[in-house]
């Protein structure tokens, strides 16, 4: 009797279920960081420091969180549809 029989299948199934969620944190962080640096660059161009940096950092945060929640809801809806079929 092999104690590891089926464990590879369980791992594959778990990885398949978790996979779409793994990049969400990096995507959220990247959105905030990119918008922050865009704001810094615009502040230097227009000499408005720190107004645009703050604005774009908050905008990036809100946009990142919105995208995060939207993606999680879509993935959960997709997962529920697969279970119901």
PDB file of N, CA, C and O in Angstrom:
ATOM      1  N   UNK A   1       0.838  -1.176   0.000  1.00  0.00           N
ATOM      2  CA  UNK A   1       0.000   0.000   0.000  1.00  0.00           C
ATOM      3  C   UNK A   1       0.888   1.246   0.000  1.00  0.00           C
ATOM      4  O   UNK A   1       1.791   1.375   0.827  1.00  0.00           O
ATOM      5  N   UNK A   2       0.630   2.137  -0.909  1.00  0.00           N
ATOM      6  CA  UNK A   2       1.414   3.354  -1.060  1.00  0.00           C
ATOM      7  C   UNK A   2       0.723   4.501  -0.315  1.00  0.00           C
ATOM      8  O   UNK A   2      -0.393   4.875  -0.675  1.00  0.00           O
ATOM      9  N   UNK A   3       1.374   5.075   0.730  1.00  0.00           N
ATOM     10  CA  UNK A   3       0.724   6.152   1.488  1.00  0.00           C
ATOM     11  C   UNK A   3       0.626   7.461   0.705  1.00  0.00           C
ATOM     12  O   UNK A   3      -0.157   8.340   1.065  1.00  0.00           O
ATOM     13  N   UNK A   4       1.412   7.594  -0.356  1.00  0.00           N
ATOM     14  CA  UNK A   4       1.410   8.828  -1.136  1.00  0.00           C
ATOM     15  C   UNK A   4       0.516   8.753  -2.363  1.00  0.00           C
ATOM     16  O   UNK A   4       0.474   9.690  -3.160  1.00  0.00           O
ATOM     17  N   UNK A   5      -0.185   7.667  -2.517  1.00  0.00           N
ATOM     18  CA  UNK A   5      -1.051   7.507  -3.679  1.00  0.00           C
ATOM     19  C   UNK A   5      -2.168   8.556  -3.620  1.00  0.00           C
ATOM     20  O   UNK A   5      -2.875   8.670  -2.619  1.00  0.00           O
ATOM     21  N   UNK A   6      -2.308   9.288  -4.665  1.00  0.00           N
ATOM     22  CA  UNK A   6      -3.345  10.317  -4.747  1.00  0.00           C
ATOM     23  C   UNK A   6      -2.915  11.668  -4.197  1.00  0.00           C
ATOM     24  O   UNK A   6      -3.608  12.664  -4.406  1.00  0.00           O
ATOM     25  N   UNK A   7      -1.779  11.721  -3.495  1.00  0.00           N
ATOM     26  CA  UNK A   7      -1.356  13.007  -2.936  1.00  0.00           C
ATOM     27  C   UNK A   7      -0.939  13.979  -4.037  1.00  0.00           C
ATOM     28  O   UNK A   7      -1.143  15.185  -3.900  1.00  0.00           O
ATOM     29  N   UNK A   8      -0.367  13.484  -5.110  1.00  0.00           N
ATOM     30  CA  UNK A   8       0.011  14.352  -6.227  1.00  0.00           C
ATOM     31  C   UNK A   8      -1.235  14.943  -6.877  1.00  0.00           C
ATOM     32  O   UNK A   8      -1.242  16.104  -7.285  1.00  0.00           O
ATOM     33  N   UNK A   9      -2.287  14.135  -6.970  1.00  0.00           N
ATOM     34  CA  UNK A   9      -3.541  14.630  -7.536  1.00  0.00           C
ATOM     35  C   UNK A   9      -4.149  15.698  -6.636  1.00  0.00           C
ATOM     36  O   UNK A   9      -4.658  16.707  -7.124  1.00  0.00           O
ATOM     37  N   UNK A  10      -4.099  15.478  -5.312  1.00  0.00           N
ATOM     38  CA  UNK A  10      -4.636  16.462  -4.371  1.00  0.00           C
ATOM     39  C   UNK A  10      -3.846  17.765  -4.447  1.00  0.00           C
ATOM     40  O   UNK A  10      -4.419  18.855  -4.422  1.00  0.00           O
ATOM     41  N   UNK A  11      -2.518  17.637  -4.541  1.00  0.00           N
ATOM     42  CA  UNK A  11      -1.679  18.830  -4.648  1.00  0.00           C
ATOM     43  C   UNK A  11      -1.984  19.586  -5.937  1.00  0.00           C
ATOM     44  O   UNK A  11      -2.092  20.812  -5.928  1.00  0.00           O
ATOM     45  N   UNK A  12      -2.121  18.869  -7.030  1.00  0.00           N
ATOM     46  CA  UNK A  12      -2.436  19.497  -8.312  1.00  0.00           C
ATOM     47  C   UNK A  12      -3.775  20.205  -8.276  1.00  0.00           C
ATOM     48  O   UNK A  12      -3.923  21.298  -8.821  1.00  0.00           O
ATOM     49  N   UNK A  13      -4.750  19.580  -7.632  1.00  0.00           N
ATOM     50  CA  UNK A  13      -6.074  20.185  -7.522  1.00  0.00           C
ATOM     51  C   UNK A  13      -6.014  21.444  -6.658  1.00  0.00           C
ATOM     52  O   UNK A  13      -6.629  22.458  -6.986  1.00  0.00           O
ATOM     53  N   UNK A  14      -5.273  21.374  -5.556  1.00  0.00           N
ATOM     54  CA  UNK A  14      -5.131  22.541  -4.679  1.00  0.00           C
ATOM     55  C   UNK A  14      -4.424  23.681  -5.395  1.00  0.00           C
ATOM     56  O   UNK A  14      -4.839  24.835  -5.297  1.00  0.00           O
ATOM     57  N   UNK A  15      -3.362  23.356  -6.108  1.00  0.00           N
ATOM     58  CA  UNK A  15      -2.617  24.380  -6.842  1.00  0.00           C
ATOM     59  C   UNK A  15      -3.488  25.011  -7.921  1.00  0.00           C
ATOM     60  O   UNK A  15      -3.397  26.213  -8.172  1.00  0.00           O
ATOM     61  N   UNK A  16      -4.318  24.216  -8.551  1.00  0.00           N
ATOM     62  CA  UNK A  16      -5.211  24.726  -9.590  1.00  0.00           C
ATOM     63  C   UNK A  16      -6.249  25.679  -8.996  1.00  0.00           C
ATOM     64  O   UNK A  16      -6.603  26.676  -9.624  1.00  0.00           O
ATOM     65  N   UNK A  17      -6.737  25.381  -7.791  1.00  0.00           N
ATOM     66  CA  UNK A  17      -7.736  26.229  -7.149  1.00  0.00           C
ATOM     67  C   UNK A  17      -7.130  27.531  -6.629  1.00  0.00           C
ATOM     68  O   UNK A  17      -7.775  28.578  -6.684  1.00  0.00           O
ATOM     69  N   UNK A  18      -5.908  27.474  -6.130  1.00  0.00           N
ATOM     70  CA  UNK A  18      -5.267  28.633  -5.509  1.00  0.00           C
ATOM     71  C   UNK A  18      -4.541  29.499  -6.533  1.00  0.00           C
ATOM     72  O   UNK A  18      -4.356  30.694  -6.298  1.00  0.00           O
ATOM     73  N   UNK A  19      -4.137  28.945  -7.632  1.00  0.00           N
ATOM     74  CA  UNK A  19      -3.325  29.628  -8.628  1.00  0.00           C
ATOM     75  C   UNK A  19      -3.797  31.013  -9.033  1.00  0.00           C
ATOM     76  O   UNK A  19      -2.998  31.950  -9.024  1.00  0.00           O
ATOM     77  N   UNK A  20      -5.070  31.177  -9.389  1.00  0.00           N
ATOM     78  CA  UNK A  20      -5.515  32.500  -9.829  1.00  0.00           C
ATOM     79  C   UNK A  20      -5.397  33.589  -8.761  1.00  0.00           C
ATOM     80  O   UNK A  20      -5.325  34.770  -9.098  1.00  0.00           O
ATOM     81  N   UNK A  21      -5.376  33.216  -7.492  1.00  0.00           N
ATOM     82  CA  UNK A  21      -5.313  34.193  -6.408  1.00  0.00           C
ATOM     83  C   UNK A  21      -3.884  34.617  -6.069  1.00  0.00           C
ATOM     84  O   UNK A  21      -3.692  35.629  -5.394  1.00  0.00           O
ATOM     85  N   UNK A  22      -2.886  33.873  -6.518  1.00  0.00           N
ATOM     86  CA  UNK A  22      -1.512  34.113  -6.104  1.00  0.00           C
ATOM     87  C   UNK A  22      -0.951  35.451  -6.582  1.00  0.00           C
ATOM     88  O   UNK A  22      -0.148  36.061  -5.878  1.00  0.00           O
ATOM     89  N   UNK A  23      -1.345  35.906  -7.729  1.00  0.00           N
ATOM     90  CA  UNK A  23      -0.798  37.142  -8.261  1.00  0.00           C
ATOM     91  C   UNK A  23      -1.523  38.402  -7.830  1.00  0.00           C
ATOM     92  O   UNK A  23      -1.100  39.505  -8.177  1.00  0.00           O
ATOM     93  N   UNK A  24      -2.601  38.264  -7.084  1.00  0.00           N
ATOM     94  CA  UNK A  24      -3.401  39.435  -6.740  1.00  0.00           C
ATOM     95  C   UNK A  24      -2.659  40.423  -5.846  1.00  0.00           C
ATOM     96  O   UNK A  24      -2.780  41.633  -6.033  1.00  0.00           O
ATOM     97  N   UNK A  25      -1.901  39.930  -4.888  1.00  0.00           N
ATOM     98  CA  UNK A  25      -1.152  40.821  -3.999  1.00  0.00           C
ATOM     99  C   UNK A  25      -0.095  41.606  -4.748  1.00  0.00           C
ATOM    100  O   UNK A  25       0.079  42.803  -4.521  1.00  0.00           O
ATOM    101  N   UNK A  26       0.605  40.933  -5.637  1.00  0.00           N
ATOM    102  CA  UNK A  26       1.629  41.612  -6.435  1.00  0.00           C
ATOM    103  C   UNK A  26       0.991  42.640  -7.363  1.00  0.00           C
ATOM    104  O   UNK A  26       1.543  43.719  -7.577  1.00  0.00           O
ATOM    105  N   UNK A  27      -0.156  42.307  -7.903  1.00  0.00           N
ATOM    106  CA  UNK A  27      -0.855  43.237  -8.789  1.00  0.00           C
ATOM    107  C   UNK A  27      -1.307  44.482  -8.020  1.00  0.00           C
ATOM    108  O   UNK A  27      -1.202  45.599  -8.527  1.00  0.00           O
ATOM    109  N   UNK A  28      -1.804  44.290  -6.807  1.00  0.00           N
ATOM    110  CA  UNK A  28      -2.223  45.410  -5.967  1.00  0.00           C
ATOM    111  C   UNK A  28      -1.031  46.310  -5.651  1.00  0.00           C
ATOM    112  O   UNK A  28      -1.112  47.530  -5.798  1.00  0.00           O
ATOM    113  N   UNK A  29       0.064  45.710  -5.219  1.00  0.00           N
ATOM    114  CA  UNK A  29       1.262  46.485  -4.881  1.00  0.00           C
ATOM    115  C   UNK A  29       1.818  47.210  -6.105  1.00  0.00           C
ATOM    116  O   UNK A  29       2.225  48.367  -6.007  1.00  0.00           O
ATOM    117  N   UNK A  30       1.835  46.544  -7.241  1.00  0.00           N
ATOM    118  CA  UNK A  30       2.363  47.159  -8.461  1.00  0.00           C
ATOM    119  C   UNK A  30       1.531  48.371  -8.877  1.00  0.00           C
ATOM    120  O   UNK A  30       2.081  49.380  -9.318  1.00  0.00           O
ATOM    121  N   UNK A  31       0.223  48.276  -8.741  1.00  0.00           N
ATOM    122  CA  UNK A  31      -0.644  49.402  -9.098  1.00  0.00           C
ATOM    123  C   UNK A  31      -0.339  50.609  -8.226  1.00  0.00           C
ATOM    124  O   UNK A  31      -0.200  51.724  -8.728  1.00  0.00           O
ATOM    125  N   UNK A  32      -0.236  50.387  -6.925  1.00  0.00           N
ATOM    126  CA  UNK A  32       0.037  51.491  -6.002  1.00  0.00           C
ATOM    127  C   UNK A  32       1.410  52.100  -6.278  1.00  0.00           C
ATOM    128  O   UNK A  32       1.547  53.322  -6.343  1.00  0.00           O
ATOM    129  N   UNK A  33       2.415  51.262  -6.437  1.00  0.00           N
ATOM    130  CA  UNK A  33       3.780  51.754  -6.650  1.00  0.00           C
ATOM    131  C   UNK A  33       3.901  52.513  -7.970  1.00  0.00           C
ATOM    132  O   UNK A  33       4.512  53.581  -8.019  1.00  0.00           O
ATOM    133  N   UNK A  34       3.323  51.970  -9.032  1.00  0.00           N
ATOM    134  CA  UNK A  34       3.399  52.652 -10.329  1.00  0.00           C
ATOM    135  C   UNK A  34       2.704  54.010 -10.304  1.00  0.00           C
ATOM    136  O   UNK A  34       3.214  54.983 -10.861  1.00  0.00           O
ATOM    137  N   UNK A  35       1.549  54.074  -9.663  1.00  0.00           N
ATOM    138  CA  UNK A  35       0.838  55.345  -9.591  1.00  0.00           C
ATOM    139  C   UNK A  35       1.595  56.347  -8.723  1.00  0.00           C
ATOM    140  O   UNK A  35       1.599  57.542  -9.019  1.00  0.00           O
ATOM    141  N   UNK A  36       2.235  55.872  -7.658  1.00  0.00           N
ATOM    142  CA  UNK A  36       3.047  56.746  -6.813  1.00  0.00           C
ATOM    143  C   UNK A  36       4.183  57.372  -7.620  1.00  0.00           C
ATOM    144  O   UNK A  36       4.404  58.582  -7.560  1.00  0.00           O
ATOM    145  N   UNK A  37       4.897  56.545  -8.369  1.00  0.00           N
ATOM    146  CA  UNK A  37       6.018  57.067  -9.150  1.00  0.00           C
ATOM    147  C   UNK A  37       5.553  57.950 -10.306  1.00  0.00           C
ATOM    148  O   UNK A  37       6.255  58.884 -10.693  1.00  0.00           O
ATOM    149  N   UNK A  38       4.387  57.664 -10.854  1.00  0.00           N
ATOM    150  CA  UNK A  38       3.820  58.557 -11.864  1.00  0.00           C
ATOM    151  C   UNK A  38       3.546  59.927 -11.249  1.00  0.00           C
ATOM    152  O   UNK A  38       3.846  60.956 -11.854  1.00  0.00           O
ATOM    153  N   UNK A  39       2.981  59.937 -10.052  1.00  0.00           N
ATOM    154  CA  UNK A  39       2.729  61.196  -9.354  1.00  0.00           C
ATOM    155  C   UNK A  39       4.005  61.960  -9.057  1.00  0.00           C
ATOM    156  O   UNK A  39       4.042  63.182  -9.197  1.00  0.00           O
ATOM    157  N   UNK A  40       5.050  61.255  -8.648  1.00  0.00           N
ATOM    158  CA  UNK A  40       6.345  61.915  -8.380  1.00  0.00           C
ATOM    159  C   UNK A  40       6.909  62.542  -9.644  1.00  0.00           C
ATOM    160  O   UNK A  40       7.405  63.668  -9.631  1.00  0.00           O
ATOM    161  N   UNK A  41       6.823  61.789 -10.739  1.00  0.00           N
ATOM    162  CA  UNK A  41       7.346  62.302 -12.003  1.00  0.00           C
ATOM    163  C   UNK A  41       6.569  63.547 -12.446  1.00  0.00           C
ATOM    164  O   UNK A  41       7.160  64.541 -12.866  1.00  0.00           O
ATOM    165  N   UNK A  42       5.234  63.477 -12.345  1.00  0.00           N
ATOM    166  CA  UNK A  42       4.421  64.630 -12.730  1.00  0.00           C
ATOM    167  C   UNK A  42       4.690  65.826 -11.824  1.00  0.00           C
ATOM    168  O   UNK A  42       4.706  66.965 -12.291  1.00  0.00           O
ATOM    169  N   UNK A  43       4.901  65.576 -10.531  1.00  0.00           N
ATOM    170  CA  UNK A  43       5.241  66.663  -9.613  1.00  0.00           C
ATOM    171  C   UNK A  43       6.532  67.354 -10.015  1.00  0.00           C
ATOM    172  O   UNK A  43       6.629  68.579  -9.951  1.00  0.00           O
ATOM    173  N   UNK A  44       7.511  66.586 -10.425  1.00  0.00           N
ATOM    174  CA  UNK A  44       8.785  67.188 -10.852  1.00  0.00           C
ATOM    175  C   UNK A  44       8.613  67.972 -12.153  1.00  0.00           C
ATOM    176  O   UNK A  44       9.226  69.024 -12.334  1.00  0.00           O
ATOM    177  N   UNK A  45       7.778  67.456 -13.055  1.00  0.00           N
ATOM    178  CA  UNK A  45       7.555  68.137 -14.332  1.00  0.00           C
ATOM    179  C   UNK A  45       6.814  69.461 -14.148  1.00  0.00           C
ATOM    180  O   UNK A  45       7.158  70.461 -14.779  1.00  0.00           O
ATOM    181  N   UNK A  46       5.796  69.464 -13.283  1.00  0.00           N
ATOM    182  CA  UNK A  46       4.954  70.648 -13.104  1.00  0.00           C
ATOM    183  C   UNK A  46       5.296  71.457 -11.858  1.00  0.00           C
ATOM    184  O   UNK A  46       4.645  72.461 -11.569  1.00  0.00           O
ATOM    185  N   UNK A  47       6.317  71.022 -11.120  1.00  0.00           N
ATOM    186  CA  UNK A  47       6.759  71.692  -9.894  1.00  0.00           C
ATOM    187  C   UNK A  47       5.607  71.907  -8.912  1.00  0.00           C
ATOM    188  O   UNK A  47       5.392  73.015  -8.420  1.00  0.00           O
ATOM    189  N   UNK A  48       4.880  70.839  -8.643  1.00  0.00           N
ATOM    190  CA  UNK A  48       3.732  70.905  -7.725  1.00  0.00           C
ATOM    191  C   UNK A  48       3.906  69.981  -6.529  1.00  0.00           C
ATOM    192  O   UNK A  48       2.920  69.557  -5.926  1.00  0.00           O
ATOM    193  N   UNK A  49       5.145  69.667  -6.181  1.00  0.00           N
ATOM    194  CA  UNK A  49       5.388  68.695  -5.106  1.00  0.00           C
ATOM    195  C   UNK A  49       4.680  69.090  -3.831  1.00  0.00           C
ATOM    196  O   UNK A  49       4.696  70.279  -3.512  1.00  0.00           O
ATOM    197  N   UNK A  50       4.087  68.243  -3.106  1.00  0.00           N
ATOM    198  CA  UNK A  50       3.821  66.815  -3.229  1.00  0.00           C
ATOM    199  C   UNK A  50       2.385  66.508  -3.626  1.00  0.00           C
ATOM    200  O   UNK A  50       1.914  65.390  -3.414  1.00  0.00           O
ATOM    201  N   UNK A  51       1.688  67.471  -4.194  1.00  0.00           N
ATOM    202  CA  UNK A  51       0.253  67.330  -4.451  1.00  0.00           C
ATOM    203  C   UNK A  51      -0.059  66.140  -5.354  1.00  0.00           C
ATOM    204  O   UNK A  51      -0.884  65.300  -4.994  1.00  0.00           O
ATOM    205  N   UNK A  52       0.574  66.051  -6.505  1.00  0.00           N
ATOM    206  CA  UNK A  52       0.269  64.965  -7.442  1.00  0.00           C
ATOM    207  C   UNK A  52       0.758  63.614  -6.937  1.00  0.00           C
ATOM    208  O   UNK A  52       0.146  62.587  -7.229  1.00  0.00           O
ATOM    209  N   UNK A  53       1.847  63.603  -6.188  1.00  0.00           N
ATOM    210  CA  UNK A  53       2.326  62.339  -5.612  1.00  0.00           C
ATOM    211  C   UNK A  53       1.280  61.765  -4.674  1.00  0.00           C
ATOM    212  O   UNK A  53       0.961  60.578  -4.742  1.00  0.00           O
ATOM    213  N   UNK A  54       0.747  62.604  -3.800  1.00  0.00           N
ATOM    214  CA  UNK A  54      -0.276  62.153  -2.850  1.00  0.00           C
ATOM    215  C   UNK A  54      -1.534  61.727  -3.595  1.00  0.00           C
ATOM    216  O   UNK A  54      -2.101  60.672  -3.310  1.00  0.00           O
ATOM    217  N   UNK A  55      -1.972  62.548  -4.554  1.00  0.00           N
ATOM    218  CA  UNK A  55      -3.186  62.229  -5.303  1.00  0.00           C
ATOM    219  C   UNK A  55      -3.063  60.894  -6.025  1.00  0.00           C
ATOM    220  O   UNK A  55      -3.947  60.044  -5.918  1.00  0.00           O
ATOM    221  N   UNK A  56      -1.972  60.707  -6.760  1.00  0.00           N
ATOM    222  CA  UNK A  56      -1.817  59.477  -7.531  1.00  0.00           C
ATOM    223  C   UNK A  56      -1.570  58.264  -6.639  1.00  0.00           C
ATOM    224  O   UNK A  56      -1.957  57.152  -6.998  1.00  0.00           O
ATOM    225  N   UNK A  57      -0.935  58.453  -5.491  1.00  0.00           N
ATOM    226  CA  UNK A  57      -0.750  57.334  -4.562  1.00  0.00           C
ATOM    227  C   UNK A  57      -2.105  56.859  -4.042  1.00  0.00           C
ATOM    228  O   UNK A  57      -2.367  55.657  -3.999  1.00  0.00           O
ATOM    229  N   UNK A  58      -2.968  57.802  -3.644  1.00  0.00           N
ATOM    230  CA  UNK A  58      -4.304  57.415  -3.189  1.00  0.00           C
ATOM    231  C   UNK A  58      -5.132  56.829  -4.331  1.00  0.00           C
ATOM    232  O   UNK A  58      -5.843  55.840  -4.148  1.00  0.00           O
ATOM    233  N   UNK A  59      -5.035  57.442  -5.502  1.00  0.00           N
ATOM    234  CA  UNK A  59      -5.752  56.911  -6.661  1.00  0.00           C
ATOM    235  C   UNK A  59      -5.298  55.489  -6.974  1.00  0.00           C
ATOM    236  O   UNK A  59      -6.121  54.619  -7.257  1.00  0.00           O
ATOM    237  N   UNK A  60      -3.996  55.256  -6.924  1.00  0.00           N
ATOM    238  CA  UNK A  60      -3.464  53.910  -7.151  1.00  0.00           C
ATOM    239  C   UNK A  60      -3.954  52.926  -6.109  1.00  0.00           C
ATOM    240  O   UNK A  60      -4.257  51.777  -6.431  1.00  0.00           O
ATOM    241  N   UNK A  61      -4.035  53.368  -4.858  1.00  0.00           N
ATOM    242  CA  UNK A  61      -4.551  52.505  -3.801  1.00  0.00           C
ATOM    243  C   UNK A  61      -6.006  52.132  -4.033  1.00  0.00           C
ATOM    244  O   UNK A  61      -6.378  50.962  -3.936  1.00  0.00           O
ATOM    245  N   UNK A  62      -6.828  53.128  -4.340  1.00  0.00           N
ATOM    246  CA  UNK A  62      -8.239  52.853  -4.593  1.00  0.00           C
ATOM    247  C   UNK A  62      -8.434  51.993  -5.840  1.00  0.00           C
ATOM    248  O   UNK A  62      -9.243  51.065  -5.840  1.00  0.00           O
ATOM    249  N   UNK A  63      -7.694  52.301  -6.895  1.00  0.00           N
ATOM    250  CA  UNK A  63      -7.803  51.515  -8.126  1.00  0.00           C
ATOM    251  C   UNK A  63      -7.321  50.087  -7.905  1.00  0.00           C
ATOM    252  O   UNK A  63      -7.926  49.143  -8.413  1.00  0.00           O
ATOM    253  N   UNK A  64      -6.247  49.925  -7.156  1.00  0.00           N
ATOM    254  CA  UNK A  64      -5.731  48.587  -6.867  1.00  0.00           C
ATOM    255  C   UNK A  64      -6.696  47.761  -6.042  1.00  0.00           C
ATOM    256  O   UNK A  64      -6.909  46.582  -6.323  1.00  0.00           O
ATOM    257  N   UNK A  65      -7.286  48.380  -5.017  1.00  0.00           N
ATOM    258  CA  UNK A  65      -8.247  47.661  -4.174  1.00  0.00           C
ATOM    259  C   UNK A  65      -9.502  47.323  -4.970  1.00  0.00           C
ATOM    260  O   UNK A  65     -10.044  46.225  -4.842  1.00  0.00           O
ATOM    261  N   UNK A  66      -9.968  48.269  -5.797  1.00  0.00           N
ATOM    262  CA  UNK A  66     -11.133  48.003  -6.643  1.00  0.00           C
ATOM    263  C   UNK A  66     -10.873  46.815  -7.563  1.00  0.00           C
ATOM    264  O   UNK A  66     -11.710  45.920  -7.678  1.00  0.00           O
ATOM    265  N   UNK A  67      -9.730  46.809  -8.208  1.00  0.00           N
ATOM    266  CA  UNK A  67      -9.375  45.718  -9.116  1.00  0.00           C
ATOM    267  C   UNK A  67      -9.230  44.400  -8.358  1.00  0.00           C
ATOM    268  O   UNK A  67      -9.643  43.352  -8.853  1.00  0.00           O
ATOM    269  N   UNK A  68      -8.650  44.449  -7.169  1.00  0.00           N
ATOM    270  CA  UNK A  68      -8.489  43.266  -6.328  1.00  0.00           C
ATOM    271  C   UNK A  68      -9.853  42.657  -5.996  1.00  0.00           C
ATOM    272  O   UNK A  68     -10.066  41.458  -6.180  1.00  0.00           O
ATOM    273  N   UNK A  69     -10.771  43.488  -5.506  1.00  0.00           N
ATOM    274  CA  UNK A  69     -12.103  43.002  -5.122  1.00  0.00           C
ATOM    275  C   UNK A  69     -12.856  42.488  -6.340  1.00  0.00           C
ATOM    276  O   UNK A  69     -13.493  41.436  -6.275  1.00  0.00           O
ATOM    277  N   UNK A  70     -12.790  43.216  -7.448  1.00  0.00           N
ATOM    278  CA  UNK A  70     -13.480  42.797  -8.673  1.00  0.00           C
ATOM    279  C   UNK A  70     -12.976  41.437  -9.150  1.00  0.00           C
ATOM    280  O   UNK A  70     -13.770  40.580  -9.539  1.00  0.00           O
ATOM    281  N   UNK A  71     -11.671  41.241  -9.119  1.00  0.00           N
ATOM    282  CA  UNK A  71     -11.087  39.979  -9.567  1.00  0.00           C
ATOM    283  C   UNK A  71     -11.474  38.834  -8.646  1.00  0.00           C
ATOM    284  O   UNK A  71     -11.805  37.748  -9.122  1.00  0.00           O
ATOM    285  N   UNK A  72     -11.438  39.056  -7.336  1.00  0.00           N
ATOM    286  CA  UNK A  72     -11.810  38.007  -6.380  1.00  0.00           C
ATOM    287  C   UNK A  72     -13.273  37.622  -6.563  1.00  0.00           C
ATOM    288  O   UNK A  72     -13.605  36.437  -6.545  1.00  0.00           O
ATOM    289  N   UNK A  73     -14.148  38.603  -6.738  1.00  0.00           N
ATOM    290  CA  UNK A  73     -15.564  38.294  -6.940  1.00  0.00           C
ATOM    291  C   UNK A  73     -15.787  37.513  -8.231  1.00  0.00           C
ATOM    292  O   UNK A  73     -16.596  36.585  -8.260  1.00  0.00           O
ATOM    293  N   UNK A  74     -15.078  37.879  -9.299  1.00  0.00           N
ATOM    294  CA  UNK A  74     -15.203  37.149 -10.561  1.00  0.00           C
ATOM    295  C   UNK A  74     -14.703  35.718 -10.425  1.00  0.00           C
ATOM    296  O   UNK A  74     -15.326  34.790 -10.941  1.00  0.00           O
ATOM    297  N   UNK A  75     -13.586  35.537  -9.736  1.00  0.00           N
ATOM    298  CA  UNK A  75     -13.044  34.185  -9.556  1.00  0.00           C
ATOM    299  C   UNK A  75     -13.971  33.329  -8.707  1.00  0.00           C
ATOM    300  O   UNK A  75     -14.165  32.148  -8.994  1.00  0.00           O
ATOM    301  N   UNK A  76     -14.544  33.921  -7.661  1.00  0.00           N
ATOM    302  CA  UNK A  76     -15.471  33.168  -6.818  1.00  0.00           C
ATOM    303  C   UNK A  76     -16.749  32.821  -7.573  1.00  0.00           C
ATOM    304  O   UNK A  76     -17.287  31.725  -7.416  1.00  0.00           O
ATOM    305  N   UNK A  77     -17.235  33.749  -8.391  1.00  0.00           N
ATOM    306  CA  UNK A  77     -18.432  33.484  -9.190  1.00  0.00           C
ATOM    307  C   UNK A  77     -18.161  32.362 -10.190  1.00  0.00           C
ATOM    308  O   UNK A  77     -18.992  31.476 -10.386  1.00  0.00           O
ATOM    309  N   UNK A  78     -16.995  32.412 -10.815  1.00  0.00           N
ATOM    310  CA  UNK A  78     -16.602  31.377 -11.772  1.00  0.00           C
ATOM    311  C   UNK A  78     -16.500  30.020 -11.070  1.00  0.00           C
ATOM    312  O   UNK A  78     -16.929  28.999 -11.608  1.00  0.00           O
ATOM    313  N   UNK A  79     -15.927  30.023  -9.868  1.00  0.00           N
ATOM    314  CA  UNK A  79     -15.770  28.796  -9.088  1.00  0.00           C
ATOM    315  C   UNK A  79     -17.139  28.226  -8.697  1.00  0.00           C
ATOM    316  O   UNK A  79     -17.344  27.013  -8.749  1.00  0.00           O
ATOM    317  N   UNK A  80     -18.073  29.099  -8.307  1.00  0.00           N
ATOM    318  CA  UNK A  80     -19.416  28.650  -7.942  1.00  0.00           C
ATOM    319  C   UNK A  80     -20.158  28.086  -9.147  1.00  0.00           C
ATOM    320  O   UNK A  80     -20.885  27.101  -9.020  1.00  0.00           O
ATOM    321  N   UNK A  81     -19.980  28.703 -10.320  1.00  0.00           N
ATOM    322  CA  UNK A  81     -20.629  28.207 -11.532  1.00  0.00           C
ATOM    323  C   UNK A  81     -20.117  26.822 -11.906  1.00  0.00           C
ATOM    324  O   UNK A  81     -20.886  25.981 -12.371  1.00  0.00           O
ATOM    325  N   UNK A  82     -18.832  26.582 -11.709  1.00  0.00           N
ATOM    326  CA  UNK A  82     -18.253  25.271 -12.013  1.00  0.00           C
ATOM    327  C   UNK A  82     -18.805  24.222 -11.058  1.00  0.00           C
ATOM    328  O   UNK A  82     -19.086  23.096 -11.469  1.00  0.00           O
ATOM    329  N   UNK A  83     -18.963  24.584  -9.782  1.00  0.00           N
ATOM    330  CA  UNK A  83     -19.490  23.638  -8.792  1.00  0.00           C
ATOM    331  C   UNK A  83     -20.945  23.286  -9.079  1.00  0.00           C
ATOM    332  O   UNK A  83     -21.359  22.143  -8.881  1.00  0.00           O
ATOM    333  N   UNK A  84     -21.729  24.271  -9.548  1.00  0.00           N
ATOM    334  CA  UNK A  84     -23.149  24.044  -9.802  1.00  0.00           C
ATOM    335  C   UNK A  84     -23.402  23.246 -11.072  1.00  0.00           C
ATOM    336  O   UNK A  84     -24.462  22.637 -11.216  1.00  0.00           O
ATOM    337  N   UNK A  85     -22.453  23.239 -11.986  1.00  0.00           N
ATOM    338  CA  UNK A  85     -22.638  22.502 -13.251  1.00  0.00           C
ATOM    339  C   UNK A  85     -22.377  21.052 -13.103  1.00  0.00           C
ATOM    340  O   UNK A  85     -22.491  20.302 -14.073  1.00  0.00           O
TER     341      UNK A  85
END
